[in-house]
C-alpha cells in the first residue's frame, strides 16, 4: 500500500467496495444515537482543526439535540460501515425550492485517501435524488477545500 507511483506522488489506496456498506440511518434510537455521535465527532474535529473553542462550537450545533429533526424528516444521513466499524458519514438536509445541502461529510482520519469521501458524496447525491431534490449545495470550511 502507498508507495510512490510513476509521477512521484504517493499512490492512493483504493476503496475496497466489496466490503463497504453505505446505509441510510432510520428514525430509531440506535441510529439517532449513532448519527448524533458522528456529528459530534465531526464538529469536535473541525473546531480543533480551525482553532475554535470546542465547548462553544458544540452549543451552536442544533442537530446535537435534534438529530432526527434535522436529518431524518425530509433529509437523510448516511454512514459508511465495514466489518471493522463505521468509517464515515454524510448528511442531506432539506432547503427551499427542491434544494438540499450536503453537510457533515466526515471520513475518519485512518480511512482517508481511500475514495470513501467520493463514495459518500455520490451516495448523498443519490439519496437527494430519491428524496426529490433537484439541486444540492455544499458549504465547506476553507481548511477542508482540498477534499473537494
N, C-alpha and C positions, 0 to 999 in steps of 0.2 A: 504494500500500500504506500501511497505517497510517492516519493522519488521524483526525480526531475524528468520531464518529457523532453522531446527534441527541441522545444523552444526555450528550454532552460527554466521554465516555470514549473512549479510543483503540479503533479497530476492531481486531479480531483478524484475523490473516492466516489464511485458510482453508487447511486441509490439501489439498495437491494430490494427492489419492488416485490419480489416473491414473498418476502417476509413482512411486508408492511401492510398495515390496515389503517385506512383513514375513515373515521366514522363520525357521524353527527351525534352530539350529545342530545339527550332527551330531558324533558322536564320531570326528572325523577331525582330523589335525594342524593343518590350516589353520584350521578352525572353533574348535578348542580354543585356539589361539593368539589368534585374534580375540576370543573371549569373555574370555579372561584379560586381554587388553589393555583391553577395555572396562570390566571390573570394576575394574581398577587405576585407570583414568581417573576412574571414579565415586568410588572410595574417596579418591583424592587430592583431588578437588574438594570432596567432603563434609568431609574433615578440615580443609582450608583454610577452608571456609565456617564451620565451627563452632569454629575456633581450636584444633584439636588438632595435636599433633606428627605430621606425615605419616609419618615413619620408624617411629615407634612403632605407629601405627594399621596400617600395612601388614603388620607382623608378626602382627597379630591376625586376619587375613582368610584363612580356610582355603582358599577357592576359588582363591587366587592360586597355590597349589601343587597343588591337585587340582580343577581346574575341571570336568572330565568327571565325577568322582565326585559333586560337589555338584549339578550341573545336568542331566547327560545320562544318568544312570542312575536313572530313575524320575521325573525332572522335565523341565524344558525351559528353554532360553534362546533368546530371540527377538531378532532385530536388524531395525531399520528401515533400509532401504537405498534410495537413489536413485542416479541416474546420477552425481551429484556425490560419492557415498560414503555411509558409514554415518552416520546421524543420531541413533540412539538404540538402547536395548536394554531388556530386562526379563527377569527370571528367575522361574521357578516351581520351588520346592523342596518335596519331599515331607515330610510330617509324619505324625503318627499319626491313626488313625481316619478315613481318607479326607479328611484336611485337608491343604492345602498352603499355602505362603506365597508371595505376590508380593513379589519383592525386586529390588533393584538397578535400579529403574526410573530410567532416565537418558536425558535428551534433551540433546544438546549445546547450549550456550548460543545459538549462532546459529540454531538450529532451534526454539526455544521459542516459545510463544504461537501455534502453528500448528495445534493439535489433535493433534499427534503423540503426546503423552503419553496422551491418551484412546485413540487408536488402539492404542498398545502395551498399555495396560491391558486393553482389550477383547480383544485378541489373546491376552493371557496367560490371561484367563478362559476363552476358547475352548480354548486348549491344555490348561488344567487339566481342563476337562470331558472332552476327548478322552482324557486320561490316567486318567480315572475318579474324579477328586476331586469331592467333594460340597460342600466348604466351603473358602473361601480367606480367609486373614488377611493383614494388611499391617501393617508396623511402619514408622513414618515419623519421621525426626528432626524435632524441633519447628520447626527453621528452614525446613522444606520442606512444612509442612502446607498452605500456600496452594496447593500444586499439586494437592491432592486435590479 
